[in-house]
Amino acid sequence: MFFETALLTYRCDPARFDQYFTDRYQLREGVHDHAAEILSASQPHDARAAELARYYATFADVTSPNHADPGITTLVSEVLEQSAPVTAHLNVLEDYYEVQQHRVRELLRLLHLPLRLVTIHFNAITGRVVCHD
């Protein structure tokens, strides 16, 4: 649930978050671009996973849930402030994510975040399609 909430916050202004990491760590390319290169390499899965873990460890001082980084905390606050009064996000997911998405909506409500999560759930086998918000 916390990952999904963070992802929704990121989705409010992905370019700004990407630029923050590029500038802070003086990266030659975006974090996601480099991660995609690692995942696309023709090497065994375990080697790719280990390389990706090493790369992500570079950002531990910002991404650690145990140590709030002032720069990222300020960025998140500004992005959420700019999202007010509400920013809606649409997810289209298989129906086995219904419970998880309900919990994310509850977390958004409990945290008083200016985010609205609308989810269309589907089941390709049964043809069931529902929308929750």
C-alpha positions as protocol buffer text, in pm:
chain_id: "A"
residue {
  index: 1
  type: MET
  ca { x: 0 y: 0 z: 0 }
}
residue {
  index: 2
  type: PHE
  ca { x: 277 y: 245 z: 83 }
}
residue {
  index: 3
  type: PHE
  ca { x: 453 y: 169 z: -245 }
}
residue {
  index: 4
  type: GLU
  ca { x: 132 y: 234 z: -439 }
}
residue {
  index: 5
  type: THR
  ca { x: 75 y: 560 z: -249 }
}
residue {
  index: 6
  type: ALA
  ca { x: 431 y: 668 z: -330 }
}
residue {
  index: 7
  type: LEU
  ca { x: 381 y: 570 z: -693 }
}
residue {
  index: 8
  type: LEU
  ca { x: 65 y: 781 z: -713 }
}
residue {
  index: 9
  type: THR
  ca { x: 258 y: 1075 z: -568 }
}
residue {
  index: 10
  type: TYR
  ca { x: 534 y: 1022 z: -825 }
}
residue {
  index: 11
  type: ARG
  ca { x: 274 y: 1008 z: -1102 }
}
residue {
  index: 12
  type: CYS
  ca { x: 157 y: 1359 z: -1005 }
}
residue {
  index: 13
  type: ASP
  ca { x: 480 y: 1505 z: -1149 }
}
residue {
  index: 14
  type: PRO
  ca { x: 718 y: 1234 z: -1276 }
}
residue {
  index: 15
  type: ALA
  ca { x: 942 y: 1478 z: -1465 }
}
residue {
  index: 16
  type: ARG
  ca { x: 1009 y: 1675 z: -1149 }
}
residue {
  index: 17
  type: PHE
  ca { x: 1102 y: 1364 z: -948 }
}
residue {
  index: 18
  type: ASP
  ca { x: 1319 y: 1235 z: -1232 }
}
residue {
  index: 19
  type: GLN
  ca { x: 1497 y: 1571 z: -1259 }
}
residue {
  index: 20
  type: TYR
  ca { x: 1558 y: 1576 z: -883 }
}
residue {
  index: 21
  type: PHE
  ca { x: 1741 y: 1242 z: -897 }
}
residue {
  index: 22
  type: THR
  ca { x: 1929 y: 1332 z: -1214 }
}
residue {
  index: 23
  type: ASP
  ca { x: 2052 y: 1658 z: -1063 }
}
residue {
  index: 24
  type: ARG
  ca { x: 2122 y: 1530 z: -714 }
}
residue {
  index: 25
  type: TYR
  ca { x: 2327 y: 1232 z: -829 }
}
residue {
  index: 26
  type: GLN
  ca { x: 2465 y: 1394 z: -1145 }
}
residue {
  index: 27
  type: LEU
  ca { x: 2331 y: 1110 z: -1359 }
}
residue {
  index: 28
  type: ARG
  ca { x: 2399 y: 1099 z: -1733 }
}
residue {
  index: 29
  type: GLU
  ca { x: 2050 y: 956 z: -1787 }
}
residue {
  index: 30
  type: GLY
  ca { x: 1730 y: 909 z: -1592 }
}
residue {
  index: 31
  type: VAL
  ca { x: 1702 y: 643 z: -1323 }
}
residue {
  index: 32
  type: HIS
  ca { x: 1431 y: 455 z: -1513 }
}
residue {
  index: 33
  type: ASP
  ca { x: 1623 y: 466 z: -1840 }
}
residue {
  index: 34
  type: HIS
  ca { x: 1930 y: 314 z: -1678 }
}
residue {
  index: 35
  type: ALA
  ca { x: 1723 y: 53 z: -1494 }
}
residue {
  index: 36
  type: ALA
  ca { x: 1560 y: -43 z: -1826 }
}
residue {
  index: 37
  type: GLU
  ca { x: 1908 y: -86 z: -1981 }
}
residue {
  index: 38
  type: ILE
  ca { x: 2008 y: -318 z: -1697 }
}
residue {
  index: 39
  type: LEU
  ca { x: 1689 y: -521 z: -1731 }
}
residue {
  index: 40
  type: SER
  ca { x: 1727 y: -542 z: -2111 }
}
residue {
  index: 41
  type: ALA
  ca { x: 2085 y: -672 z: -2098 }
}
residue {
  index: 42
  type: SER
  ca { x: 2151 y: -1019 z: -2228 }
}
residue {
  index: 43
  type: GLN
  ca { x: 2279 y: -1173 z: -1908 }
}
residue {
  index: 44
  type: PRO
  ca { x: 2128 y: -1423 z: -1665 }
}
residue {
  index: 45
  type: HIS
  ca { x: 1836 y: -1308 z: -1452 }
}
residue {
  index: 46
  type: ASP
  ca { x: 2029 y: -1326 z: -1124 }
}
residue {
  index: 47
  type: ALA
  ca { x: 2310 y: -1111 z: -1267 }
}
residue {
  index: 48
  type: ARG
  ca { x: 2060 y: -848 z: -1386 }
}
residue {
  index: 49
  type: ALA
  ca { x: 1882 y: -851 z: -1051 }
}
residue {
  index: 50
  type: ALA
  ca { x: 2212 y: -808 z: -863 }
}
residue {
  index: 51
  type: GLU
  ca { x: 2322 y: -523 z: -1090 }
}
residue {
  index: 52
  type: LEU
  ca { x: 1986 y: -351 z: -1048 }
}
residue {
  index: 53
  type: ALA
  ca { x: 2007 y: -386 z: -669 }
}
residue {
  index: 54
  type: ARG
  ca { x: 2358 y: -232 z: -672 }
}
residue {
  index: 55
  type: TYR
  ca { x: 2233 y: 56 z: -887 }
}
residue {
  index: 56
  type: TYR
  ca { x: 1932 y: 124 z: -664 }
}
residue {
  index: 57
  type: ALA
  ca { x: 2159 y: 116 z: -357 }
}
residue {
  index: 58
  type: THR
  ca { x: 2311 y: 438 z: -492 }
}
residue {
  index: 59
  type: PHE
  ca { x: 1992 y: 617 z: -391 }
}
residue {
  index: 60
  type: ALA
  ca { x: 1953 y: 465 z: -43 }
}
residue {
  index: 61
  type: ASP
  ca { x: 2018 y: 797 z: 129 }
}
residue {
  index: 62
  type: VAL
  ca { x: 1701 y: 934 z: -34 }
}
residue {
  index: 63
  type: THR
  ca { x: 1482 y: 623 z: -54 }
}
residue {
  index: 64
  type: SER
  ca { x: 1540 y: 474 z: 290 }
}
residue {
  index: 65
  type: PRO
  ca { x: 1213 y: 474 z: 487 }
}
residue {
  index: 66
  type: ASN
  ca { x: 1417 y: 496 z: 808 }
}
residue {
  index: 67
  type: HIS
  ca { x: 1581 y: 830 z: 731 }
}
residue {
  index: 68
  type: ALA
  ca { x: 1373 y: 1114 z: 591 }
}
residue {
  index: 69
  type: ASP
  ca { x: 1578 y: 1312 z: 341 }
}
residue {
  index: 70
  type: PRO
  ca { x: 1498 y: 1686 z: 361 }
}
residue {
  index: 71
  type: GLY
  ca { x: 1528 y: 1735 z: -16 }
}
residue {
  index: 72
  type: ILE
  ca { x: 1289 y: 1456 z: -112 }
}
residue {
  index: 73
  type: THR
  ca { x: 1053 y: 1541 z: 175 }
}
residue {
  index: 74
  type: THR
  ca { x: 1029 y: 1899 z: 49 }
}
residue {
  index: 75
  type: LEU
  ca { x: 977 y: 1778 z: -307 }
}
residue {
  index: 76
  type: VAL
  ca { x: 696 y: 1542 z: -204 }
}
residue {
  index: 77
  type: SER
  ca { x: 529 y: 1818 z: -3 }
}
residue {
  index: 78
  type: GLU
  ca { x: 546 y: 2060 z: -297 }
}
residue {
  index: 79
  type: VAL
  ca { x: 412 y: 1806 z: -545 }
}
residue {
  index: 80
  type: LEU
  ca { x: 122 y: 1716 z: -315 }
}
residue {
  index: 81
  type: GLU
  ca { x: 49 y: 2084 z: -252 }
}
residue {
  index: 82
  type: GLN
  ca { x: 33 y: 2144 z: -628 }
}
residue {
  index: 83
  type: SER
  ca { x: -199 y: 1842 z: -659 }
}
residue {
  index: 84
  type: ALA
  ca { x: -458 y: 2001 z: -431 }
}
residue {
  index: 85
  type: PRO
  ca { x: -751 y: 2010 z: -414 }
}
residue {
  index: 86
  type: VAL
  ca { x: -738 y: 1669 z: -584 }
}
residue {
  index: 87
  type: THR
  ca { x: -553 y: 1484 z: -859 }
}
residue {
  index: 88
  type: ALA
  ca { x: -719 y: 1176 z: -999 }
}
residue {
  index: 89
  type: HIS
  ca { x: -530 y: 867 z: -1110 }
}
residue {
  index: 90
  type: LEU
  ca { x: -673 y: 584 z: -1316 }
}
residue {
  index: 91
  type: ASN
  ca { x: -543 y: 229 z: -1283 }
}
residue {
  index: 92
  type: VAL
  ca { x: -660 y: -54 z: -1507 }
}
residue {
  index: 93
  type: LEU
  ca { x: -582 y: -382 z: -1333 }
}
residue {
  index: 94
  type: GLU
  ca { x: -688 y: -742 z: -1317 }
}
residue {
  index: 95
  type: ASP
  ca { x: -956 y: -804 z: -1057 }
}
residue {
  index: 96
  type: TYR
  ca { x: -729 y: -981 z: -809 }
}
residue {
  index: 97
  type: TYR
  ca { x: -594 y: -633 z: -721 }
}
residue {
  index: 98
  type: GLU
  ca { x: -934 y: -513 z: -594 }
}
residue {
  index: 99
  type: VAL
  ca { x: -858 y: -563 z: -225 }
}
residue {
  index: 100
  type: GLN
  ca { x: -516 y: -400 z: -255 }
}
residue {
  index: 101
  type: GLN
  ca { x: -659 y: -99 z: -440 }
}
residue {
  index: 102
  type: HIS
  ca { x: -933 y: -61 z: -177 }
}
residue {
  index: 103
  type: ARG
  ca { x: -663 y: -50 z: 91 }
}
residue {
  index: 104
  type: VAL
  ca { x: -470 y: 212 z: -105 }
}
residue {
  index: 105
  type: ARG
  ca { x: -782 y: 430 z: -128 }
}
residue {
  index: 106
  type: GLU
  ca { x: -826 y: 395 z: 249 }
}
residue {
  index: 107
  type: LEU
  ca { x: -464 y: 491 z: 309 }
}
residue {
  index: 108
  type: LEU
  ca { x: -503 y: 799 z: 87 }
}
residue {
  index: 109
  type: ARG
  ca { x: -810 y: 895 z: 289 }
}
residue {
  index: 110
  type: LEU
  ca { x: -639 y: 837 z: 626 }
}
residue {
  index: 111
  type: LEU
  ca { x: -336 y: 1042 z: 522 }
}
residue {
  index: 112
  type: HIS
  ca { x: -559 y: 1318 z: 382 }
}
residue {
  index: 113
  type: LEU
  ca { x: -367 y: 1315 z: 55 }
}
residue {
  index: 114
  type: PRO
  ca { x: -514 y: 1518 z: -233 }
}
residue {
  index: 115
  type: LEU
  ca { x: -522 y: 1209 z: -454 }
}
residue {
  index: 116
  type: ARG
  ca { x: -818 y: 1018 z: -593 }
}
residue {
  index: 117
  type: LEU
  ca { x: -765 y: 664 z: -715 }
}
residue {
  index: 118
  type: VAL
  ca { x: -1009 y: 525 z: -971 }
}
residue {
  index: 119
  type: THR
  ca { x: -954 y: 165 z: -1070 }
}
residue {
  index: 120
  type: ILE
  ca { x: -1109 y: -36 z: -1348 }
}
residue {
  index: 121
  type: HIS
  ca { x: -1080 y: -404 z: -1267 }
}
residue {
  index: 122
  type: PHE
  ca { x: -1126 y: -674 z: -1525 }
}
residue {
  index: 123
  type: ASN
  ca { x: -1122 y: -1050 z: -1548 }
}
residue {
  index: 124
  type: ALA
  ca { x: -1025 y: -1177 z: -1892 }
}
residue {
  index: 125
  type: ILE
  ca { x: -1167 y: -1522 z: -1824 }
}
residue {
  index: 126
  type: THR
  ca { x: -1511 y: -1426 z: -1697 }
}
residue {
  index: 127
  type: GLY
  ca { x: -1546 y: -1094 z: -1880 }
}
residue {
  index: 128
  type: ARG
  ca { x: -1622 y: -912 z: -1552 }
}
residue {
  index: 129
  type: VAL
  ca { x: -1538 y: -541 z: -1554 }
}
residue {
  index: 130
  type: VAL
  ca { x: -1597 y: -307 z: -1256 }
}
residue {
  index: 131
  type: CYS
  ca { x: -1496 y: 46 z: -1168 }
}
residue {
  index: 132
  type: HIS
  ca { x: -1412 y: 154 z: -812 }
}
residue {
  index: 133
  type: ASP
  ca { x: -1335 y: 501 z: -683 }
}
